[in-house]
């Protein structure tokens, strides 16, 4: 009686190939679900002023545009640091105004605020550490 053992010998190899191909397929599907955009665009963010005074409520104007220079409405702009924060959304012209009162500790003469901008859709998040200098005059 002849017994064909080739099916038993090739079984582990078939399982490994199936698991690898299944893992690649699953990773591809999850990448599309979790990040629907393959190549997100950069944001152009500008703000004024870049230096503000400590212990004073200051007005900061921020403008958000896409990589082609077109304004982006509905972008969330967050300015934070030194124990304070302010957040607002951009208007149809891609502009917003935030009011913030930053207080420096007694032992410091200067400090910094950070800016974070997030937009729904196919855009990278923008983050600039030490974007606005806070000084004691």
C-alpha positions as CSV (number, residue, x, y, z in Angstrom):
1,X,0.0,0.0,0.0
2,X,1.4,3.4,-1.1
3,X,0.8,6.5,1.1
4,X,1.3,9.9,-0.4
5,X,2.9,12.1,2.3
6,X,3.5,15.2,0.1
7,X,0.3,16.8,1.4
8,X,1.4,16.5,5.0
9,X,5.0,17.8,4.3
10,X,3.8,20.8,2.4
11,X,1.1,21.8,4.9
12,X,3.3,23.9,7.2
13,X,4.7,25.8,4.2
14,X,1.2,26.5,2.9
15,X,0.1,27.8,6.3
16,X,3.1,30.2,6.5
17,X,2.4,31.5,3.1
18,X,-1.3,31.9,3.8
19,X,-0.6,33.7,7.1
20,X,1.9,36.1,5.5
21,X,-0.4,37.0,2.6
22,X,-3.4,37.3,4.9
23,X,-1.4,39.6,7.2
24,X,-0.4,41.9,4.3
25,X,-4.0,42.0,3.0
26,X,-5.3,42.9,6.5
27,X,-2.6,45.6,7.0
28,X,-3.5,47.2,3.6
29,X,-7.2,47.2,4.5
30,X,-6.6,48.7,7.9
31,X,-4.3,51.4,6.5
32,X,-7.1,52.6,4.2
33,X,-9.7,52.5,7.0
34,X,-7.6,54.3,9.6
35,X,-5.9,56.8,7.2
36,X,-8.1,57.4,4.1
37,X,-5.6,59.7,2.5
38,X,-2.3,58.2,1.2
39,X,-0.5,61.5,0.6
40,X,-1.7,64.3,3.0
41,X,-1.0,67.9,2.0
42,X,1.0,70.3,4.1
43,X,-0.6,73.4,5.8
44,X,0.8,76.9,5.5
45,X,0.2,78.6,8.8
46,X,1.2,82.2,9.6
47,X,0.6,84.3,12.8
48,X,1.1,87.8,14.1
49,X,2.6,88.9,16.4
50,X,5.5,86.6,17.1
51,X,6.4,88.3,20.4
52,X,3.9,89.3,23.1
53,X,4.0,90.8,26.6
54,X,3.6,88.8,29.8
55,X,0.5,89.4,32.0
56,X,-1.4,91.2,29.2
57,X,-4.3,89.9,27.2
58,X,-2.9,89.7,23.7
59,X,-4.7,89.4,20.3
60,X,-3.0,86.8,18.0
61,X,-4.2,86.6,14.3
62,X,-3.6,83.3,12.6
63,X,-4.1,82.4,8.9
64,X,-4.3,78.9,7.5
65,X,-3.8,78.0,3.9
66,X,-3.3,74.8,1.9
67,X,-0.2,74.0,-0.1
68,X,-1.6,75.9,-3.1
69,X,-2.2,79.1,-1.0
70,X,-6.0,78.7,-0.8
71,X,-7.6,79.5,2.6
72,X,-8.9,76.6,4.7
73,X,-12.1,77.2,6.7
74,X,-12.9,75.2,9.8
75,X,-9.3,74.5,10.9
76,X,-8.9,74.2,14.6
77,X,-6.1,76.5,15.9
78,X,-4.7,75.9,19.4
79,X,-2.2,78.2,21.1
80,X,-0.9,76.8,24.4
81,X,1.9,77.0,26.9
82,X,2.9,78.7,30.2
83,X,-0.1,77.3,31.9
84,X,-2.7,78.9,29.5
85,X,-4.4,78.0,26.2
86,X,-6.8,79.4,23.6
87,X,-8.6,77.7,20.8
88,X,-10.7,78.8,17.8
89,X,-11.7,77.8,14.3
90,X,-10.8,79.6,11.1
91,X,-13.5,81.4,9.1
92,X,-14.2,81.2,5.3
93,X,-11.1,83.2,4.6
94,X,-8.9,80.9,6.6
95,X,-8.4,83.4,9.4
96,X,-9.0,83.4,13.1
97,X,-8.2,85.6,16.1
98,X,-7.3,84.2,19.5
99,X,-6.9,86.1,22.8
100,X,-4.5,84.8,25.3
101,X,-3.0,86.0,28.5
102,X,0.3,84.3,29.3
103,X,2.0,84.8,32.6
104,X,5.7,84.1,33.1
105,X,6.9,82.7,36.4
106,X,8.8,85.2,38.6
107,X,12.2,83.6,37.9
108,X,11.9,83.9,34.1
109,X,12.2,86.8,31.8
110,X,10.9,85.0,28.7
111,X,8.9,81.9,27.7
112,X,7.2,80.5,24.6
113,X,3.8,79.4,23.3
114,X,3.1,76.6,20.9
115,X,0.7,76.5,17.9
116,X,-1.2,73.4,16.8
117,X,-3.5,73.4,13.7
118,X,-5.7,70.4,12.8
119,X,-8.0,70.1,9.8
120,X,-10.3,67.3,8.7
121,X,-9.6,65.8,5.4
122,X,-6.3,65.1,3.7
123,X,-4.0,67.4,5.6
124,X,-1.0,66.9,7.8
125,X,-1.3,68.2,11.4
126,X,0.7,71.4,11.9
127,X,2.7,71.9,15.1
128,X,5.2,74.6,15.9
129,X,6.9,74.5,19.2
130,X,8.2,77.8,20.7
131,X,6.2,79.7,18.0
132,X,5.4,82.9,20.0
133,X,7.8,84.5,22.4
134,X,6.4,85.8,25.7
135,X,8.6,88.5,27.3
136,X,8.5,90.6,30.5
137,X,8.9,94.3,29.6
